[in-house]
Amino acid sequence: MNADGVAGNVLIQQEAGNPGRPDDDANTSFLTLTLLSDITLEWTGASSLDDGYYLFNFGAQLLGTIDNGNGSAFDNTTGSVDFASTALLSQNDTITVFFQRSATDTRGASGAVDNFRFNVVPAVPVPASLPLLVGGIGLMAFMRRRRKA
């Protein structure tokens, strides 16, 4: 378990066709995730990112980047990023993590991410008195109109 309280990779692109070498240098370039639950989340950052240059997008909005080592699967460099602006995600929204070897080398990299950080955004309940207030205003308007007639 690391400092983030994470014990293993949540997302990782494994290298295909090389069973004798368990590295994660898959030469891929992005992961796309879709929120399936009926909940609202605020995406605030990510941590325990392995080797490479990462870009975090919500639609066309770039939330943050991190340059984390030279993209080698063996340099054991990890890091984290806190987004300057956050994104509110709802059901069926999609987020994308792009990764490459470095800021200038756009070839794919490892894509190992141990921890996305989200805050749960509580639903705002409708106060029980709101329907009564609307009904009362409507009744007052009806009575006033009736008095004028």
C-alpha positions in Angstrom: 0.0 0.0 0.0 1.4 3.4 -0.9 0.9 6.9 0.7 -2.4 7.3 -1.2 -3.8 4.2 0.5 -3.9 2.4 -2.8 -2.7 -1.2 -3.1 -2.3 -1.9 -6.8 -3.2 -0.4 -10.2 -6.7 0.6 -10.9 -6.1 1.4 -14.6 -3.1 0.1 -16.6 -2.4 -0.6 -20.2 -0.4 -3.9 -20.3 2.1 -4.6 -23.0 0.6 -7.1 -25.4 2.3 -10.3 -26.6 5.1 -10.4 -24.0 4.0 -12.7 -21.2 7.5 -13.3 -19.9 8.0 -9.6 -19.2 5.4 -8.1 -16.8 6.0 -4.4 -17.6 3.3 -1.9 -18.5 5.0 -0.2 -21.5 2.1 -0.8 -23.8 2.7 2.1 -26.2 -1.0 3.2 -26.0 -2.1 6.7 -25.8 -5.4 7.1 -23.9 -8.0 5.7 -21.6 -11.7 6.7 -21.8 -14.0 6.2 -18.8 -17.8 6.7 -18.6 -19.7 7.3 -15.4 -22.5 4.8 -15.3 -23.9 5.5 -11.8 -26.7 8.0 -11.2 -24.5 10.2 -9.0 -22.7 13.5 -9.4 -19.0 13.6 -8.9 -16.5 16.5 -8.8 -13.2 15.3 -10.4 -10.4 17.0 -8.5 -7.2 15.2 -9.4 -5.2 11.9 -9.8 -2.3 10.3 -8.1 0.2 7.5 -8.3 0.7 8.1 -12.0 3.3 6.0 -13.5 6.0 7.2 -16.0 5.1 9.7 -18.7 3.2 12.8 -19.6 -0.5 12.8 -18.7 -3.3 15.1 -19.8 -6.7 14.9 -18.1 -9.8 16.0 -20.2 -13.5 16.3 -19.6 -14.9 16.8 -23.1 -12.9 19.6 -24.7 -11.8 21.0 -21.3 -8.2 20.3 -20.2 -8.3 20.0 -16.4 -4.6 19.3 -15.7 -1.4 17.8 -16.8 1.6 16.2 -15.2 5.1 15.4 -16.7 6.3 12.4 -14.8 9.6 11.0 -15.8 11.0 10.0 -19.2 8.3 7.4 -20.0 10.5 4.4 -19.3 8.6 1.5 -17.7 11.6 1.0 -15.4 12.3 4.4 -13.8 9.8 3.9 -11.0 8.7 7.5 -11.1 5.2 8.3 -9.8 3.4 11.5 -9.1 0.1 13.3 -8.6 -1.8 16.3 -9.9 -4.5 18.6 -8.4 -6.7 20.2 -11.1 -6.8 24.0 -11.2 -10.4 23.8 -12.2 -12.6 20.8 -11.5 -15.3 19.0 -13.6 -18.8 18.0 -12.4 -19.6 14.5 -13.8 -23.0 13.1 -14.1 -24.4 9.8 -15.4 -23.0 8.9 -18.9 -20.4 11.7 -18.9 -17.0 10.6 -20.3 -13.5 11.6 -19.1 -10.3 10.9 -21.0 -6.8 10.5 -19.8 -4.1 10.9 -22.6 -0.6 9.7 -21.9 2.6 9.8 -23.9 6.3 9.3 -23.2 7.1 13.0 -22.5 5.7 16.4 -23.3 7.5 16.3 -26.7 7.5 12.6 -27.4 3.9 11.7 -28.4 4.4 8.0 -28.6 2.3 6.0 -26.1 3.4 5.3 -22.6 2.4 3.1 -19.6 -0.9 4.6 -18.7 -0.8 3.3 -15.1 -3.1 5.3 -12.7 -3.7 4.1 -9.2 -6.1 6.8 -7.9 -8.6 9.3 -9.4 -9.8 11.8 -6.8 -13.5 12.6 -6.8 -15.8 14.4 -4.3 -19.4 13.3 -4.2 -21.7 16.2 -4.8 -24.9 15.7 -2.7 -28.2 16.1 -4.5 -30.0 19.3 -3.5 -33.4 18.3 -2.1 -36.5 20.3 -2.8 -37.8 21.7 0.5 -41.1 20.2 1.7 -42.6 23.7 2.0 -41.8 24.7 -1.7 -45.0 23.1 -3.1 -47.1 24.7 -0.3 -45.5 28.1 -1.1 -46.2 27.8 -4.9 -49.8 26.6 -4.1 -50.4 29.5 -1.8 -49.1 32.1 -4.3 -51.3 30.5 -6.9 -54.4 30.6 -4.7 -53.7 34.3 -3.8 -53.5 35.2 -7.5 -56.7 33.3 -8.2 -58.5 35.1 -5.4 -57.3 38.5 -6.6 -58.3 37.8 -10.1 -61.7 36.6 -9.0 -62.2 39.8 -6.8 -61.4 42.0 -9.9 -64.0 40.3 -12.1 
